[in-house]
Amino acid sequence: MASSTVSAIEQAIKASETNHTGEIRFAIEGALDTKPLLQGQTARERAIEVFSQQRLWDTENNNGVLIYLL
């Protein structure tokens, strides 16, 4: 994804966060890693893993949101 596109997404997220208390994270991955993929990991399972790694369950108001693009 072009850096200008990512920058525009980041700016849009920042602007939207001024209107609500949610904490939004945007994660982009080009592909699932080979080993987890061969072990049957789905994109949904990976998104849950990224959500956990980003500690989005631990936001001040428990209202973290992950936008995950694979």
All heavy atoms as TSV, in Angstrom:
chain	resi	resn	atom	element	x	y	z
A	1	MET	N	N	0.860	-1.164	0.000
A	1	MET	CA	C	0.000	0.000	0.000
A	1	MET	C	C	0.907	1.227	0.000
A	1	MET	O	O	1.861	1.298	0.757
A	1	MET	CB	C	-0.908	-0.037	1.233
A	1	MET	CG	C	-1.984	1.014	1.214
A	1	MET	SD	S	-3.226	0.796	2.509
A	1	MET	CE	C	-4.205	-0.505	1.840
A	2	ALA	N	N	0.603	2.192	-0.828
A	2	ALA	CA	C	1.429	3.390	-0.962
A	2	ALA	C	C	1.433	4.175	0.339
A	2	ALA	O	O	0.435	4.237	1.054
A	2	ALA	CB	C	0.904	4.249	-2.099
A	3	SER	N	N	2.573	4.800	0.632
A	3	SER	CA	C	2.702	5.539	1.886
A	3	SER	C	C	1.718	6.698	1.974
A	3	SER	O	O	1.256	7.044	3.066
A	3	SER	CB	C	4.133	6.035	2.079
A	3	SER	OG	O	4.475	6.960	1.073
A	4	SER	N	N	1.363	7.297	0.841
A	4	SER	CA	C	0.382	8.391	0.874
A	4	SER	C	C	-0.997	7.866	1.272
A	4	SER	O	O	-1.753	8.545	1.972
A	4	SER	CB	C	0.315	9.098	-0.476
A	4	SER	OG	O	-0.098	8.210	-1.495
A	5	THR	N	N	-1.315	6.651	0.855
A	5	THR	CA	C	-2.588	6.044	1.224
A	5	THR	C	C	-2.611	5.730	2.713
A	5	THR	O	O	-3.592	6.025	3.403
A	5	THR	CB	C	-2.843	4.760	0.407
A	5	THR	OG1	O	-2.822	5.084	-0.976
A	5	THR	CG2	C	-4.165	4.118	0.777
A	6	VAL	N	N	-1.517	5.153	3.201
A	6	VAL	CA	C	-1.419	4.834	4.627
A	6	VAL	C	C	-1.494	6.115	5.448
A	6	VAL	O	O	-2.185	6.178	6.471
A	6	VAL	CB	C	-0.129	4.039	4.939
A	6	VAL	CG1	C	0.052	3.871	6.436
A	6	VAL	CG2	C	-0.151	2.688	4.247
A	7	SER	N	N	-0.818	7.143	4.994
A	7	SER	CA	C	-0.852	8.434	5.689
A	7	SER	C	C	-2.270	8.997	5.732
A	7	SER	O	O	-2.713	9.508	6.764
A	7	SER	CB	C	0.086	9.421	5.001
A	7	SER	OG	O	0.062	10.658	5.650
A	8	ALA	N	N	-2.991	8.893	4.632
A	8	ALA	CA	C	-4.376	9.372	4.585
A	8	ALA	C	C	-5.258	8.584	5.549
A	8	ALA	O	O	-6.123	9.163	6.226
A	8	ALA	CB	C	-4.918	9.276	3.167
A	9	ILE	N	N	-5.039	7.283	5.638
A	9	ILE	CA	C	-5.801	6.445	6.572
A	9	ILE	C	C	-5.495	6.853	8.002
A	9	ILE	O	O	-6.401	7.000	8.832
A	9	ILE	CB	C	-5.507	4.952	6.334
A	9	ILE	CG1	C	-6.088	4.507	4.990
A	9	ILE	CG2	C	-6.070	4.094	7.472
A	9	ILE	CD1	C	-5.625	3.141	4.525
A	10	GLU	N	N	-4.214	7.043	8.306
A	10	GLU	CA	C	-3.812	7.457	9.651
A	10	GLU	C	C	-4.462	8.789	10.025
A	10	GLU	O	O	-4.948	8.965	11.144
A	10	GLU	CB	C	-2.294	7.572	9.747
A	10	GLU	CG	C	-1.582	6.244	9.721
A	10	GLU	CD	C	-0.058	6.386	9.609
A	10	GLU	OE1	O	0.442	7.495	9.313
A	10	GLU	OE2	O	0.622	5.374	9.831
A	11	GLN	N	N	-4.461	9.743	9.098
A	11	GLN	CA	C	-5.071	11.045	9.358
A	11	GLN	C	C	-6.580	10.924	9.574
A	11	GLN	O	O	-7.147	11.589	10.449
A	11	GLN	CB	C	-4.764	12.008	8.215
A	11	GLN	CG	C	-3.312	12.414	8.163
A	11	GLN	CD	C	-2.972	13.248	6.928
A	11	GLN	OE1	O	-3.846	13.579	6.128
A	11	GLN	NE2	N	-1.694	13.580	6.783
A	12	ALA	N	N	-7.224	10.079	8.786
A	12	ALA	CA	C	-8.670	9.879	8.933
A	12	ALA	C	C	-8.995	9.257	10.288
A	12	ALA	O	O	-9.971	9.655	10.942
A	12	ALA	CB	C	-9.201	9.009	7.799
A	13	ILE	N	N	-8.196	8.300	10.709
A	13	ILE	CA	C	-8.404	7.671	12.020
A	13	ILE	C	C	-8.214	8.695	13.123
A	13	ILE	O	O	-9.035	8.801	14.040
A	13	ILE	CB	C	-7.473	6.457	12.207
A	13	ILE	CG1	C	-7.928	5.302	11.310
A	13	ILE	CG2	C	-7.435	6.016	13.674
A	13	ILE	CD1	C	-6.954	4.135	11.251
A	14	LYS	N	N	-7.146	9.464	13.044
A	14	LYS	CA	C	-6.871	10.492	14.055
A	14	LYS	C	C	-8.021	11.489	14.128
A	14	LYS	O	O	-8.473	11.848	15.220
A	14	LYS	CB	C	-5.560	11.205	13.743
A	14	LYS	CG	C	-5.131	12.171	14.801
A	14	LYS	CD	C	-3.763	12.759	14.492
A	14	LYS	CE	C	-3.327	13.705	15.599
A	14	LYS	NZ	N	-2.003	14.278	15.336
A	15	ALA	N	N	-8.515	11.923	12.992
A	15	ALA	CA	C	-9.634	12.872	12.958
A	15	ALA	C	C	-10.889	12.256	13.562
A	15	ALA	O	O	-11.614	12.911	14.317
A	15	ALA	CB	C	-9.892	13.334	11.527
A	16	SER	N	N	-11.155	10.989	13.248
A	16	SER	CA	C	-12.371	10.350	13.755
A	16	SER	C	C	-12.306	10.150	15.263
A	16	SER	O	O	-13.329	10.202	15.941
A	16	SER	CB	C	-12.629	9.019	13.054
A	16	SER	OG	O	-11.783	8.008	13.542
A	17	GLU	N	N	-11.103	9.933	15.788
A	17	GLU	CA	C	-10.965	9.701	17.225
A	17	GLU	C	C	-11.264	10.951	18.050
A	17	GLU	O	O	-11.454	10.851	19.258
A	17	GLU	CB	C	-9.571	9.155	17.550
A	17	GLU	CG	C	-9.408	7.718	17.124
A	17	GLU	CD	C	-8.046	7.136	17.454
A	17	GLU	OE1	O	-7.046	7.879	17.478
A	17	GLU	OE2	O	-7.984	5.919	17.681
A	18	THR	N	N	-11.321	12.115	17.418
A	18	THR	CA	C	-11.699	13.328	18.151
A	18	THR	C	C	-13.199	13.378	18.396
A	18	THR	O	O	-13.666	14.168	19.201
A	18	THR	CB	C	-11.263	14.609	17.398
A	18	THR	OG1	O	-11.966	14.680	16.148
A	18	THR	CG2	C	-9.767	14.633	17.161
A	19	ASN	N	N	-13.961	12.505	17.703
A	19	ASN	CA	C	-15.416	12.498	17.814
A	19	ASN	C	C	-15.974	11.375	18.681
A	19	ASN	O	O	-17.193	11.263	18.821
A	19	ASN	CB	C	-16.046	12.407	16.419
A	19	ASN	CG	C	-15.669	13.580	15.552
A	19	ASN	OD1	O	-15.668	14.718	16.013
A	19	ASN	ND2	N	-15.331	13.314	14.301
A	20	HIS	N	N	-15.108	10.527	19.214
A	20	HIS	CA	C	-15.566	9.412	20.038
A	20	HIS	C	C	-14.435	8.979	20.965
A	20	HIS	O	O	-13.310	9.445	20.846
A	20	HIS	CB	C	-16.034	8.236	19.168
A	20	HIS	CG	C	-15.009	7.754	18.197
A	20	HIS	ND1	N	-13.953	6.958	18.567
A	20	HIS	CD2	C	-14.865	7.970	16.871
A	20	HIS	CE1	C	-13.201	6.689	17.513
A	20	HIS	NE2	N	-13.740	7.307	16.466
A	21	THR	N	N	-14.729	8.072	21.875
A	21	THR	CA	C	-13.720	7.619	22.837
A	21	THR	C	C	-13.026	6.336	22.406
A	21	THR	O	O	-12.127	5.866	23.095
A	21	THR	CB	C	-14.350	7.393	24.225
A	21	THR	OG1	O	-15.361	6.381	24.116
A	21	THR	CG2	C	-14.941	8.674	24.779
A	22	GLY	N	N	-13.430	5.771	21.281
A	22	GLY	CA	C	-12.815	4.537	20.803
A	22	GLY	C	C	-11.360	4.738	20.420
A	22	GLY	O	O	-10.948	5.826	20.024
A	23	GLU	N	N	-10.584	3.684	20.575
A	23	GLU	CA	C	-9.187	3.693	20.150
A	23	GLU	C	C	-9.069	2.765	18.953
A	23	GLU	O	O	-9.312	1.574	19.061
A	23	GLU	CB	C	-8.271	3.253	21.284
A	23	GLU	CG	C	-8.262	4.251	22.433
A	23	GLU	CD	C	-7.275	3.877	23.520
A	23	GLU	OE1	O	-6.179	3.368	23.187
A	23	GLU	OE2	O	-7.600	4.089	24.697
A	24	ILE	N	N	-8.691	3.332	17.816
A	24	ILE	CA	C	-8.646	2.578	16.567
A	24	ILE	C	C	-7.210	2.287	16.186
A	24	ILE	O	O	-6.349	3.163	16.244
A	24	ILE	CB	C	-9.332	3.365	15.436
A	24	ILE	CG1	C	-10.797	3.671	15.796
A	24	ILE	CG2	C	-9.255	2.605	14.123
A	24	ILE	CD1	C	-11.484	4.613	14.845
A	25	ARG	N	N	-6.953	1.058	15.793
A	25	ARG	CA	C	-5.647	0.670	15.257
A	25	ARG	C	C	-5.880	0.087	13.873
A	25	ARG	O	O	-6.852	-0.622	13.631
A	25	ARG	CB	C	-4.972	-0.386	16.130
A	25	ARG	CG	C	-4.722	0.039	17.541
A	25	ARG	CD	C	-3.466	0.897	17.666
A	25	ARG	NE	N	-3.367	1.502	18.974
A	25	ARG	CZ	C	-2.937	0.892	20.072
A	25	ARG	NH1	N	-2.559	-0.359	20.022
A	25	ARG	NH2	N	-2.898	1.536	21.213
A	26	PHE	N	N	-4.967	0.377	12.980
A	26	PHE	CA	C	-5.050	-0.107	11.608
A	26	PHE	C	C	-3.812	-0.952	11.355
A	26	PHE	O	O	-2.689	-0.479	11.510
A	26	PHE	CB	C	-5.095	1.092	10.650
A	26	PHE	CG	C	-5.323	0.719	9.217
A	26	PHE	CD1	C	-6.554	0.272	8.786
A	26	PHE	CD2	C	-4.295	0.821	8.296
A	26	PHE	CE1	C	-6.766	-0.072	7.456
A	26	PHE	CE2	C	-4.500	0.492	6.966
A	26	PHE	CZ	C	-5.739	0.048	6.554
A	27	ALA	N	N	-3.999	-2.206	11.013
A	27	ALA	CA	C	-2.880	-3.122	10.779
A	27	ALA	C	C	-2.962	-3.677	9.362
A	27	ALA	O	O	-4.029	-4.100	8.912
A	27	ALA	CB	C	-2.919	-4.269	11.784
A	28	ILE	N	N	-1.826	-3.657	8.674
A	28	ILE	CA	C	-1.744	-4.175	7.306
A	28	ILE	C	C	-0.693	-5.279	7.283
A	28	ILE	O	O	0.428	-5.089	7.754
A	28	ILE	CB	C	-1.316	-3.076	6.316
A	28	ILE	CG1	C	-2.273	-1.893	6.368
A	28	ILE	CG2	C	-1.222	-3.643	4.905
A	28	ILE	CD1	C	-1.772	-0.677	5.615
A	29	GLU	N	N	-1.056	-6.428	6.740
A	29	GLU	CA	C	-0.111	-7.516	6.535
A	29	GLU	C	C	-0.290	-8.043	5.114
A	29	GLU	O	O	-1.414	-8.197	4.651
A	29	GLU	CB	C	-0.328	-8.642	7.544
A	29	GLU	CG	C	0.018	-8.226	8.964
A	29	GLU	CD	C	-0.059	-9.384	9.946
A	29	GLU	OE1	O	-0.982	-10.215	9.846
A	29	GLU	OE2	O	0.820	-9.438	10.807
A	30	GLY	N	N	0.819	-8.320	4.453
A	30	GLY	CA	C	0.769	-8.791	3.076
A	30	GLY	C	C	0.317	-10.234	2.931
A	30	GLY	O	O	-0.268	-10.604	1.917
A	31	ALA	N	N	0.573	-11.041	3.951
A	31	ALA	CA	C	0.208	-12.460	3.896
A	31	ALA	C	C	0.344	-13.060	5.284
A	31	ALA	O	O	1.026	-12.499	6.149
A	31	ALA	CB	C	1.109	-13.212	2.927
A	32	LEU	N	N	-0.297	-14.182	5.490
A	32	LEU	CA	C	-0.102	-14.917	6.732
A	32	LEU	C	C	1.277	-15.560	6.698
A	32	LEU	O	O	1.753	-15.975	5.637
A	32	LEU	CB	C	-1.167	-15.992	6.896
A	32	LEU	CG	C	-2.606	-15.507	7.093
A	32	LEU	CD1	C	-3.561	-16.699	7.060
A	32	LEU	CD2	C	-2.748	-14.753	8.396
A	33	ASP	N	N	1.937	-15.658	7.856
A	33	ASP	CA	C	3.222	-16.345	7.921
A	33	ASP	C	C	3.040	-17.812	7.544
A	33	ASP	O	O	1.997	-18.411	7.804
A	33	ASP	CB	C	3.824	-16.242	9.318
A	33	ASP	CG	C	4.344	-14.841	9.625
A	33	ASP	OD1	O	4.660	-14.098	8.672
A	33	ASP	OD2	O	4.440	-14.501	10.814
A	34	THR	N	N	4.077	-18.383	6.962
A	34	THR	CA	C	3.993	-19.743	6.434
A	34	THR	C	C	3.659	-20.779	7.488
A	34	THR	O	O	2.730	-21.575	7.307
A	34	THR	CB	C	5.314	-20.130	5.732
A	34	THR	OG1	O	5.581	-19.164	4.722
A	34	THR	CG2	C	5.214	-21.502	5.113
A	35	LYS	N	N	4.390	-20.794	8.603
A	35	LYS	CA	C	4.169	-21.835	9.608
A	35	LYS	C	C	2.747	-21.803	10.163
A	35	LYS	O	O	2.063	-22.833	10.162
A	35	LYS	CB	C	5.192	-21.725	10.736
A	35	LYS	CG	C	5.081	-22.838	11.748
A	35	LYS	CD	C	6.159	-22.752	12.799
A	35	LYS	CE	C	5.991	-23.869	13.816
A	35	LYS	NZ	N	6.977	-23.786	14.885
A	36	PRO	N	N	2.249	-20.632	10.636
A	36	PRO	CA	C	0.861	-20.621	11.120
A	36	PRO	C	C	-0.147	-20.976	10.030
A	36	PRO	O	O	-1.145	-21.647	10.295
A	36	PRO	CB	C	0.648	-19.184	11.606
A	36	PRO	CG	C	2.021	-18.679	11.895
A	36	PRO	CD	C	2.914	-19.362	10.901
A	37	LEU	N	N	0.133	-20.552	8.804
A	37	LEU	CA	C	-0.766	-20.860	7.696
A	37	LEU	C	C	-0.836	-22.365	7.466
A	37	LEU	O	O	-1.914	-22.940	7.309
A	37	LEU	CB	C	-0.302	-20.156	6.422
A	37	LEU	CG	C	-1.168	-20.345	5.183
A	37	LEU	CD1	C	-2.572	-19.821	5.420
A	37	LEU	CD2	C	-0.536	-19.655	3.991
A	38	LEU	N	N	0.321	-23.024	7.484
A	38	LEU	CA	C	0.352	-24.476	7.300
A	38	LEU	C	C	-0.310	-25.209	8.468
A	38	LEU	O	O	-0.771	-26.346	8.310
A	38	LEU	CB	C	1.790	-24.962	7.108
A	38	LEU	CG	C	2.456	-24.521	5.798
A	38	LEU	CD1	C	3.917	-24.951	5.772
A	38	LEU	CD2	C	1.707	-25.059	4.593
A	39	GLN	N	N	-0.347	-24.557	9.626
A	39	GLN	CA	C	-1.002	-25.152	10.790
A	39	GLN	C	C	-2.497	-24.833	10.812
A	39	GLN	O	O	-3.192	-25.170	11.745
A	39	GLN	CB	C	-0.344	-24.654	12.086
A	39	GLN	CG	C	1.072	-25.145	12.238
A	39	GLN	CD	C	1.786	-24.537	13.434
A	39	GLN	OE1	O	1.393	-23.495	13.953
A	39	GLN	NE2	N	2.851	-25.190	13.873
A	40	GLY	N	N	-2.973	-24.166	9.759
A	40	GLY	CA	C	-4.399	-23.932	9.618
A	40	GLY	C	C	-4.904	-22.604	10.170
A	40	GLY	O	O	-6.116	-22.408	10.281
A	41	GLN	N	N	-3.995	-21.691	10.514
A	41	GLN	CA	C	-4.452	-20.399	11.032
A	41	GLN	C	C	-5.226	-19.641	9.958
A	41	GLN	O	O	-4.792	-19.527	8.821
A	41	GLN	CB	C	-3.272	-19.551	11.506
A	41	GLN	CG	C	-3.707	-18.237	12.152
A	41	GLN	CD	C	-2.553	-17.366	12.586
A	41	GLN	OE1	O	-1.578	-17.220	11.863
A	41	GLN	NE2	N	-2.651	-16.805	13.768
A	42	THR	N	N	-6.374	-19.121	10.341
A	42	THR	CA	C	-7.190	-18.342	9.415
A	42	THR	C	C	-6.868	-16.855	9.567
A	42	THR	O	O	-6.233	-16.441	10.543
A	42	THR	CB	C	-8.683	-18.550	9.692
A	42	THR	OG1	O	-8.976	-18.016	10.995
A	42	THR	CG2	C	-9.075	-20.019	9.623
A	43	ALA	N	N	-7.333	-16.065	8.609
A	43	ALA	CA	C	-7.152	-14.612	8.692
A	43	ALA	C	C	-7.843	-14.068	9.941
A	43	ALA	O	O	-7.327	-13.174	10.605
A	43	ALA	CB	C	-7.695	-13.950	7.435
A	44	ARG	N	N	-8.992	-14.625	10.272
A	44	ARG	CA	C	-9.715	-14.179	11.475
A	44	ARG	C	C	-8.901	-14.462	12.727
A	44	ARG	O	O	-8.800	-13.634	13.625
A	44	ARG	CB	C	-11.076	-14.857	11.560
A	44	ARG	CG	C	-11.910	-14.389	12.741
A	44	ARG	CD	C	-13.274	-15.103	12.788
A	44	ARG	NE	N	-14.224	-14.485	13.644
A	44	ARG	CZ	C	-14.166	-14.442	14.969
A	44	ARG	NH1	N	-13.152	-14.991	15.592
A	44	ARG	NH2	N	-15.111	-13.853	15.674
A	45	GLU	N	N	-8.330	-15.652	12.800
A	45	GLU	CA	C	-7.504	-16.002	13.955
A	45	GLU	C	C	-6.287	-15.082	14.049
A	45	GLU	O	O	-5.884	-14.676	15.147
A	45	GLU	CB	C	-7.076	-17.464	13.881
A	45	GLU	CG	C	-8.223	-18.429	14.099
A	45	GLU	CD	C	-7.878	-19.868	13.743
A	45	GLU	OE1	O	-6.949	-20.107	12.942
A	45	GLU	OE2	O	-8.573	-20.758	14.253
A	46	ARG	N	N	-5.697	-14.748	12.903
A	46	ARG	CA	C	-4.557	-13.823	12.913
A	46	ARG	C	C	-4.991	-12.438	13.370
A	46	ARG	O	O	-4.281	-11.785	14.124
A	46	ARG	CB	C	-3.916	-13.757	11.520
A	46	ARG	CG	C	-2.793	-12.769	11.418
A	46	ARG	CD	C	-1.633	-13.081	12.346
A	46	ARG	NE	N	-0.626	-12.035	12.205
A	46	ARG	CZ	C	0.198	-11.654	13.155
A	46	ARG	NH1	N	0.196	-12.272	14.330
A	46	ARG	NH2	N	1.059	-10.692	12.949
A	47	ALA	N	N	-6.152	-11.985	12.940
A	47	ALA	CA	C	-6.654	-10.674	13.373
A	47	ALA	C	C	-6.844	-10.645	14.890
A	47	ALA	O	O	-6.503	-9.661	15.546
A	47	ALA	CB	C	-7.956	-10.348	12.659
A	48	ILE	N	N	-7.363	-11.723	15.452
A	48	ILE	CA	C	-7.521	-11.816	16.902
A	48	ILE	C	C	-6.160	-11.766	17.582
A	48	ILE	O	O	-5.983	-11.111	18.617
A	48	ILE	CB	C	-8.313	-13.079	17.287
A	48	ILE	CG1	C	-9.761	-12.957	16.817
A	48	ILE	CG2	C	-8.247	-13.343	18.790
A	48	ILE	CD1	C	-10.564	-14.238	16.882
A	49	GLU	N	N	-5.181	-12.436	17.000
A	49	GLU	CA	C	-3.821	-12.426	17.537
A	49	GLU	C	C	-3.240	-11.000	17.510
A	49	GLU	O	O	-2.641	-10.552	18.491
A	49	GLU	CB	C	-2.952	-13.384	16.717
A	49	GLU	CG	C	-1.558	-13.566	17.229
A	49	GLU	CD	C	-0.801	-14.605	16.401
A	49	GLU	OE1	O	-0.847	-14.549	15.148
A	49	GLU	OE2	O	-0.147	-15.449	17.026
A	50	VAL	N	N	-3.422	-10.289	16.408
A	50	VAL	CA	C	-2.932	-8.910	16.299
A	50	VAL	C	C	-3.660	-8.019	17.300
A	50	VAL	O	O	-3.046	-7.172	17.954
A	50	VAL	CB	C	-3.088	-8.374	14.855
A	50	VAL	CG1	C	-2.776	-6.893	14.769
A	50	VAL	CG2	C	-2.196	-9.159	13.909
A	51	PHE	N	N	-4.976	-8.195	17.445
A	51	PHE	CA	C	-5.755	-7.452	18.429
A	51	PHE	C	C	-5.144	-7.628	19.819
A	51	PHE	O	O	-4.963	-6.661	20.561
A	51	PHE	CB	C	-7.202	-7.954	18.412
A	51	PHE	CG	C	-8.158	-7.178	19.277
A	51	PHE	CD1	C	-8.837	-6.087	18.750
A	51	PHE	CD2	C	-8.399	-7.545	20.587
A	51	PHE	CE1	C	-9.736	-5.368	19.536
A	51	PHE	CE2	C	-9.290	-6.831	21.376
A	51	PHE	CZ	C	-9.962	-5.746	20.849
A	52	SER	N	N	-4.780	-8.855	20.136
A	52	SER	CA	C	-4.171	-9.164	21.425
A	52	SER	C	C	-2.787	-8.527	21.543
A	52	SER	O	O	-2.454	-7.925	22.572
A	52	SER	CB	C	-4.069	-10.683	21.594
A	52	SER	OG	O	-3.366	-11.006	22.758
A	53	GLN	N	N	-1.974	-8.643	20.510
A	53	GLN	CA	C	-0.621	-8.073	20.539
A	53	GLN	C	C	-0.652	-6.560	20.710
A	53	GLN	O	O	0.224	-5.990	21.358
A	53	GLN	CB	C	0.137	-8.428	19.257
A	53	GLN	CG	C	0.512	-9.868	19.151
A	53	GLN	CD	C	1.074	-10.228	17.785
A	53	GLN	OE1	O	0.995	-9.465	16.827
A	53	GLN	NE2	N	1.647	-11.424	17.696
A	54	GLN	N	N	-1.658	-5.915	20.143
A	54	GLN	CA	C	-1.801	-4.464	20.248
A	54	GLN	C	C	-2.431	-4.042	21.581
A	54	GLN	O	O	-2.562	-2.855	21.845
A	54	GLN	CB	C	-2.656	-3.919	19.090
A	54	GLN	CG	C	-2.033	-4.104	17.731
A	54	GLN	CD	C	-0.882	-3.162	17.518
A	54	GLN	OE1	O	-0.936	-1.997	17.880
A	54	GLN	NE2	N	0.185	-3.657	16.927
A	55	ARG	N	N	-2.811	-5.024	22.391
A	55	ARG	CA	C	-3.430	-4.794	23.703
A	55	ARG	C	C	-4.699	-3.950	23.592
A	55	ARG	O	O	-4.983	-3.104	24.437
A	55	ARG	CB	C	-2.427	-4.186	24.679
A	55	ARG	CG	C	-1.227	-5.096	24.923
A	55	ARG	CD	C	-0.282	-4.557	25.959
A	55	ARG	NE	N	-0.909	-4.266	27.235
A	55	ARG	CZ	C	-1.086	-5.130	28.227
A	55	ARG	NH1	N	-0.688	-6.372	28.078
A	55	ARG	NH2	N	-1.646	-4.762	29.352
A	56	LEU	N	N	-5.466	-4.186	22.550
A	56	LEU	CA	C	-6.675	-3.411	22.333
A	56	LEU	C	C	-7.789	-3.747	23.318
A	56	LEU	O	O	-8.759	-3.004	23.444
A	56	LEU	CB	C	-7.166	-3.560	20.889
A	56	LEU	CG	C	-6.311	-2.794	19.885
A	56	LEU	CD1	C	-6.639	-3.196	18.464
A	56	LEU	CD2	C	-6.479	-1.302	20.075
A	57	TRP	N	N	-7.666	-4.842	24.029
A	57	TRP	CA	C	-8.643	-5.172	25.059
A	57	TRP	C	C	-8.388	-4.331	26.308
A	57	TRP	O	O	-9.209	-4.251	27.205
A	57	TRP	CB	C	-8.573	-6.660	25.429
A	57	TRP	CG	C	-7.337	-6.979	26.216
A	57	TRP	CD1	C	-7.188	-6.858	27.573
A	57	TRP	CD2	C	-6.084	-7.415	25.722
A	57	TRP	NE1	N	-5.904	-7.201	27.945
A	57	TRP	CE2	C	-5.205	-7.547	26.814
A	57	TRP	CE3	C	-5.601	-7.714	24.459
A	57	TRP	CZ2	C	-3.883	-7.956	26.673
A	57	TRP	CZ3	C	-4.293	-8.115	24.343
A	57	TRP	CH2	C	-3.454	-8.238	25.429
A	58	ASP	N	N	-7.223	-3.686	26.364
A	58	ASP	CA	C	-6.782	-2.987	27.566
A	58	ASP	C	C	-6.839	-1.466	27.397
A	58	ASP	O	O	-6.054	-0.747	27.979
A	58	ASP	CB	C	-5.349	-3.433	27.892
A	58	ASP	CG	C	-4.952	-3.118	29.318
A	58	ASP	OD1	O	-5.840	-2.950	30.161
A	58	ASP	OD2	O	-3.742	-3.021	29.576
A	59	THR	N	N	-7.766	-0.968	26.584
A	59	THR	CA	C	-7.905	0.471	26.415
A	59	THR	C	C	-8.648	1.046	27.621
A	59	THR	O	O	-9.317	0.320	28.354
A	59	THR	CB	C	-8.659	0.819	25.119
A	59	THR	OG1	O	-9.958	0.236	25.179
A	59	THR	CG2	C	-7.921	0.320	23.893
A	60	GLU	N	N	-8.530	2.335	27.804
A	60	GLU	CA	C	-9.106	2.985	28.985
A	60	GLU	C	C	-10.587	2.670	29.165
A	60	GLU	O	O	-11.049	2.385	30.263
A	60	GLU	CB	C	-8.907	4.497	28.900
A	60	GLU	CG	C	-9.389	5.236	30.129
A	60	GLU	CD	C	-9.085	6.714	30.082
A	60	GLU	OE1	O	-8.223	7.136	29.294
A	60	GLU	OE2	O	-9.728	7.450	30.850
A	61	ASN	N	N	-11.335	2.690	28.084
A	61	ASN	CA	C	-12.777	2.440	28.159
A	61	ASN	C	C	-13.175	1.080	27.584
A	61	ASN	O	O	-14.351	0.852	27.300
A	61	ASN	CB	C	-13.537	3.547	27.430
A	61	ASN	CG	C	-13.358	4.887	28.091
A	61	ASN	OD1	O	-13.585	5.018	29.289
A	61	ASN	ND2	N	-12.930	5.884	27.344
A	62	ASN	N	N	-12.207	0.209	27.388
A	62	ASN	CA	C	-12.460	-1.111	26.805
A	62	ASN	C	C	-13.223	-1.008	25.488
A	62	ASN	O	O	-14.187	-1.721	25.245
A	62	ASN	CB	C	-13.216	-2.020	27.782
A	62	ASN	CG	C	-12.365	-2.415	28.961
A	62	ASN	OD1	O	-11.171	-2.646	28.826
A	62	ASN	ND2	N	-12.962	-2.468	30.125
A	63	ASN	N	N	-12.758	-0.103	24.637
A	63	ASN	CA	C	-13.446	0.111	23.367
A	63	ASN	C	C	-12.455	0.217	22.207
A	63	ASN	O	O	-12.602	1.023	21.305
A	63	ASN	CB	C	-14.342	1.346	23.447
A	63	ASN	CG	C	-13.572	2.602	23.808
A	63	ASN	OD1	O	-12.388	2.572	24.103
A	63	ASN	ND2	N	-14.254	3.722	23.797
A	64	GLY	N	N	-11.446	-0.633	22.246
A	64	GLY	CA	C	-10.482	-0.676	21.158
A	64	GLY	C	C	-11.054	-1.358	19.924
A	64	GLY	O	O	-11.835	-2.307	20.029
A	65	VAL	N	N	-10.649	-0.854	18.773
A	65	VAL	CA	C	-11.117	-1.386	17.496
A	65	VAL	C	C	-9.905	-1.648	16.606
A	65	VAL	O	O	-9.040	-0.787	16.473
A	65	VAL	CB	C	-12.064	-0.405	16.784
A	65	VAL	CG1	C	-12.445	-0.908	15.405
A	65	VAL	CG2	C	-13.287	-0.120	17.626
A	66	LEU	N	N	-9.843	-2.809	16.017
A	66	LEU	CA	C	-8.780	-3.134	15.078
A	66	LEU	C	C	-9.361	-3.212	13.666
A	66	LEU	O	O	-10.338	-3.934	13.442
A	66	LEU	CB	C	-8.117	-4.474	15.415
A	66	LEU	CG	C	-7.081	-4.973	14.413
A	66	LEU	CD1	C	-5.857	-4.067	14.410
A	66	LEU	CD2	C	-6.682	-6.408	14.730
A	67	ILE	N	N	-8.761	-2.467	12.762
A	67	ILE	CA	C	-9.081	-2.604	11.341
A	67	ILE	C	C	-7.905	-3.363	10.762
A	67	ILE	O	O	-6.786	-2.854	10.705
A	67	ILE	CB	C	-9.264	-1.233	10.667
A	67	ILE	CG1	C	-10.405	-0.476	11.348
A	67	ILE	CG2	C	-9.529	-1.415	9.174
A	67	ILE	CD1	C	-10.523	0.960	10.915
A	68	TYR	N	N	-8.151	-4.605	10.381
A	68	TYR	CA	C	-7.080	-5.503	9.947
A	68	TYR	C	C	-7.218	-5.781	8.468
A	68	TYR	O	O	-8.254	-6.248	7.997
A	68	TYR	CB	C	-7.164	-6.813	10.738
A	68	TYR	CG	C	-6.126	-7.837	10.362
A	68	TYR	CD1	C	-4.790	-7.657	10.687
A	68	TYR	CD2	C	-6.486	-8.982	9.671
A	68	TYR	CE1	C	-3.836	-8.592	10.337
A	68	TYR	CE2	C	-5.546	-9.926	9.317
A	68	TYR	CZ	C	-4.226	-9.729	9.660
A	68	TYR	OH	O	-3.284	-10.672	9.308
A	69	LEU	N	N	-6.177	-5.448	7.732
A	69	LEU	CA	C	-6.169	-5.654	6.281
A	69	LEU	C	C	-5.105	-6.685	5.942
A	69	LEU	O	O	-3.928	-6.496	6.240
A	69	LEU	CB	C	-5.880	-4.331	5.573
A	69	LEU	CG	C	-5.821	-4.360	4.052
A	69	LEU	CD1	C	-7.158	-4.783	3.482
A	69	LEU	CD2	C	-5.420	-2.996	3.538
A	70	LEU	N	N	-5.526	-7.782	5.358
A	70	LEU	CA	C	-4.596	-8.846	4.970
A	70	LEU	C	C	-4.538	-8.907	3.463
A	70	LEU	O	O	-5.518	-9.001	2.782
A	70	LEU	CB	C	-5.065	-10.187	5.534
A	70	LEU	CG	C	-4.227	-11.407	5.145
A	70	LEU	CD1	C	-2.807	-11.297	5.702
A	70	LEU	CD2	C	-4.887	-12.669	5.635
